Amino acid sequence: MTSRAGEVVDATPELIRQRLSAGEFFWLDLDGVDGSADLLRDGFGFHPLAVEDSEHFGQRPKIEDYDGFTYFVVFGADAESGAPVEVHLFYSDKHIVTVHHGPCGPLDEVGARLGRHRTDELSPPQIGVLYLVVDQLVDSFFPVLSRFDDRIDEVEDDILKLPTDAQLAELFDMKRTLVALRKVVTPQRDMFATLLSGTVALEGMTTEDERYFRDLYDHLIRVSDLVDSYRDLLSGAMDTHLSTVSNRLNVVMKQLAIIATVFLPLSFLTGFFGQNFSLLVNHTLNHPWAFWAFGIGLEIAAVIALLVLFRRRGWMGGPSA
C-alpha cells in the first residue's frame, strides 16, 4: 500500500480500514482478491459487479463508469516471456486499487517511480498515480517488441544459412505471442481513445492531465503499429524458411535426377551386352579389344556425353544452352 507521500507499507485489513476512515488518499496493490472481496465491496464501496470482474481474469481491456469510481482493465507485457500482464484497477478520488495475479514487474517499477516523484506534486494525486500505473504498463511493451525485432533479424539470417525445424517452431511461438499482444493492445488503444473523447469522465482530470493521457494514447498507437509490423515480418520470415527448404529440396532432387540419368544409359548398355545370344558371344565379343571398347569405352563415353549435356543446359552450374 502506498500513501500520498510515496510511503510503501504492507497492507493489513486494520490499516486499510484506518486509512479509509481517515479519508486520506492511498494506492492499494493486491495480488488477487482472495479474502479481499468483502473489503472491496463493504470497505471501499465498490459495486459487486466490478468486484466480481476483478476475481475473473482473462478479460479484454475496458473502462466501466460506476457511481463514485471507474473500473479499468489494462494490460502490459512481462519482461521475460513477453506474455500479456493483466491488471484490474479501481479508480476514485480517495484511493486507487490495483489487482493482479503473481509478480507484476511494471507495478514494481511504479512503486520505484513514486519514491522519486511524490504524488502530492501531481494534480490531483489520484490522476498522477493512475497515469504512472498505465504509463508503466504501456511502456513495458516496448522492450519486449524491441527484442522481437532483434530476434527476427537473427532468425532470418540463420534461415538463409541453414533452415531447421527449430527455427520454424520458434517463429510460430513468436507469432502466437504477437497475436496475444495484439488482442490486448488494439482494444486498449481504442479504450483510451474513448477516454480522451470525453465519453468516460475521470473525476479530477484537468486539461493539463489530458495531455499526459494523449501521450499514452500515442504510445499505444506506436505499440499497435509495431505489433502489426512484426507480424508481417514474422510471416515473411516463415515464407523465407519454407522457400529456402523448398529450394534446397529442389537442389537435392536435381542432383538425384542427374545421378539417375547418368546410370540410365549404363544400365541399358550392361543389360544389352549381358544378353546371351550367340551373335554377341561368338562374333562380337570374342576379341580382347571388345571388353575395352564396348564394356568400358561405351559407358565412359555415355557418362562424358551426359555431363557435357548437363553443363550446357546449366544443370551443373555451367552456361545454359
Sequence and secondary structure as in RCSB ss.txt:
>XXXX:A:sequence
MTSRAGEVVDATPELIRQRLSAGEFFWLDLDGVDGSADLLRDGFGFHPLAVEDSEHFGQRPKIEDYDGFTYFVVF
GADAESGAPVEVHLFYSDKHIVTVHHGPCGPLDEVGARLGRHRTDELSPPQIGVLYLVVDQLVDSFFPVLSRFDD
RIDEVEDDILKLPTDAQLAELFDMKRTLVALRKVVTPQRDMFATLLSGTVALEGMTTEDERYFRDLYDHLIRVSD
LVDSYRDLLSGAMDTHLSTVSNRLNVVMKQLAIIATVFLPLSFLTGFFGQNFSLLVNHTLNHPWAFWAFGIGLEI
AAVIALLVLFRRRGWMGGPSA
>XXXX:A:secstr
 EETT  B    HHHHHHHHHHT  EEEEEE  TTTHHIIIIIS   HHHHHHHHS     EEEEETTEEEEEEE
EE TTT  EEEEEEEE SSEEEEEESS  HHHHHHHHHHHHS GGGSSSHHHHHHHHHHHHHHHTHHHHHHHHHH
HHHHHHHHHHH   HHHHHHHHHHHHHHHHHHHHHHHHHHHHHHHHTTSS  TT  HHHHHHHHHHHHHHHHHHH
HHHHHHHHHHHHHHHHHHHHHHHHHHHHHHHHHHHHHHHHHHHHHHHHT   HIIIIIIS SHHHIIIIIIIHHH
HHHHHHHHHHHHBTTTSS B 
